[in-house]
Structure formats: C-alpha cells, structure tokens
Amino acid sequence: MDTFQRKASVVPRESVHIALTLATLNGLDVKTADIANAFLQAPVLEKIWTICGPEFGPDEGRKAILVRALYGLCSAGAAFRNHMADCVDNLGFKSCLADQDVWMRVATRPNDGVEYMEYVLLYVDDVLVVSHDGMAILDKMDNFFPMKEGSKGRSPHMYLGAKLREVKLPNGV
C-alpha cells in the first residue's frame, strides 16, 4: 500500500477559504458536523485477525477477524476515506479534480431558481457543507455516518484551527 492509499481526507485551508468565499458571494449557509467513531464506521481494507485475550471471556484464545477499521491501523484513514467517498458520491456529489477532499454538485436555490454549486469539504471526520440548505445534506449523511451529539448543523466558529465569524461591511455585503 503506497502513502497515498493510507491517507485520510485532509482538505487544505486554501480550499476552505475558497468555499467560504463562494458561500459569502452566493449567500449560502455554511454548516459543520463531526462524525462519531469515524474509523469504526469503515470496513477494513485488508484481512486482519487477532487472537482474543482474556477480556473476551469464553472466547479467549480463539481467532477473530476484524471487519471494521480500528484507530491505529495503517490503513484506517484510507478505509474511512473510501467509505466516506462512497457516501458522498451516493448523495450525488463528485470529487473536485483539483482537491479530492472537496465534493460538489449542482443545486438550484428555491427562492430564485438560480443554479449554483453545493460543496462538502472533508477533513477526516469533520464535515463542512456550503449550501442553501446544509442541514438537509447533513441529515442525509447522518443516515450513513452517525454524527456526534450536538455537532450537526452548527455554524462554524472554528474550523481547522481558524476562528471564523460572519462580518457585515458598511455597504451591506
């Protein structure tokens, strides 16, 4: 397995800046969520087995085959990324050619019928959505990946270590 295949989703700050700028210019909402137990959601990419210890009670000494990725496995990040990519693709988003951790699809604003691009940005288990209705996207993703309690649909105050806030200029922009 090469280094690229071991990679988890890591959207760069530049892509986040561009997405936030597009949200502002198009009057779109920005919502975030954290996925609960991220790596445990994904199937493993290779065959991994272990011998059960005393914590397994009567199954101690038996062989067990892992079916879900575990934190610490070299391939856990890639397993989760692939699983998340399947989910986002299933929702109709396509990965950006310039940054594969930015996903986009065409949408239409209901109030004026204008077409625009909705975006989902992924940083391991942190999701940032840019859309006229980001909660609808997060609700659909929640069916695939349970979100951490209280994290779904927040307006971002902090993302990837950067403090975020909405600012209104004197000219109303």
N, C-alpha and C positions, 0 to 999 in steps of 0.2 A: 504494500500500500504506500503510495507516494505521499508527500507532505500535503498536497492539495486535497487529496481524498480524506485526510484526517481533520480538515478544517471545519469548524463550526461557522455559523453565519456571523459575520462581523462587518456590518455596514460602516463605511468610513464617515467621519464627521462631515466631510465635504458633501456627501450625498444627503446627509441630514439637513445641512444648511440649504441646499438646493430645494429639497422637498418643503422645508418651512417657508422659503421664499415663494415657491409656487402656491402654497396654501394661502399665504397672505395676498398675493396678487389676484388669486381667483376666489377669494372669500370663502375658503373651505375650512372645515373643522379639522383639528389635529387631536387625536386621541391615542392613549397608550394603554398597554396591559403587560402583565408579567405572566408567563406560563408556569403553572405549578409542576414541580417534579419533572422538569423538561426532559432530561435524558431517559428517565424511566418510561416515557411515553413511546420511545422509538424501539423498533426491533433491532437486534444486533445484526451486524454486517457479516460476521463470521461465526463459525461454530466454536463456542466456548463452553467448557464444562468444569466442574469442580467436584471435590469430594465433600459431602456435608459434614459439618462439625457437630459438636455436642448440642449446640443451640437448636438443632433440627430434631431433637428428641429421638423417637424410634427410627428415624431415617438417618441417624448418624452413621457415617461410613459409606452411605450409598452415593452413587454418582448422580449429579444433577446437571442438566443442560440449561444454560441461560437463554432466555428468549427475548429479554429486554436489555437495552444498553444500561450500563451502570456508570456512575461517576468514577473516573479513574481509568477506564478502558481507553486505549489509544484511539479507538475508532468511535467512541461515544459521541463526540462532537459531530462527526460526519454522519453517523446514524441518525441523530436528531435532525440535522440539517436536511438530509434526504427525505425524512418523514415529514418535516415541516414544508418542504418544497412540494411534496405531493398534495398536501392540504391546500396550500395557497393556489397551486395550479388547478386543483379541483374546484376552487371558487372562481375560476376564470381569469386569474392574474397570470401574466407572463413575466419571466425574469428579464430584467434590462440587460442588454448586451454589454454596456459599459460597466455595470456593477450588478453582479448576480444576486446580491442581497437586497436589491430594490426590485419590487414586483409592481406591475402596473396593469391597468385595464381601462378601457374606455367606459365612461359613465355619462349620464345626462342629468343635469340639475333639474329637479321637478318644477321649480318656481319660474324658470325662464326657458327651459328646453335646450340650453347650451351644452354642447358636449365638452368634456374635459377628461383628464386622466386621474384616476384614483391610484393611490400608492400605498403599498405596505412595505415597510422597512424592517429588517430583522437583524437583531444583534443578540445572538444565542437565543435566550428566552425572553428578551424584551422586544415588544412589537410596537411600532409607531404607524398609525394609519392616518392618511390625508384623504379626506372625502367630504362630500356634503352630509353624509350620514355614516360616520366612522363607527358608531355603536352597532349598526346592522352588520358590518363586516366583522367586528369583534364578537358579536353574538354567534355568527356562523362559525368562526374559528374556535369558539368555546365548545362547540359540538365535537370538534376533533381533538382539541387540547384544552383541558380544564384550566381556567385562569386562576391565579392566586386571589384569595378572598380580598375584596376591596380594591383590586388593582385595575379592573377592567373599566375602560371608558373615562379614565382621568384625563384632564387637560394636563399636558406635561409641564411641570415646574422645573424638572431636572431630567436631562437625558444625556447619557454617555458622559456624565461628569460636568456638563454645561448647564448653567442656570438659564431657564427660559422664562420669558414673560411677554405678554402682549402689550404693545405700545401704540398709542394713538398719537399721530403727529398733529400739529396745529391745523394743517389743511384737511384733517379728517381721514387721512389714509392710515 
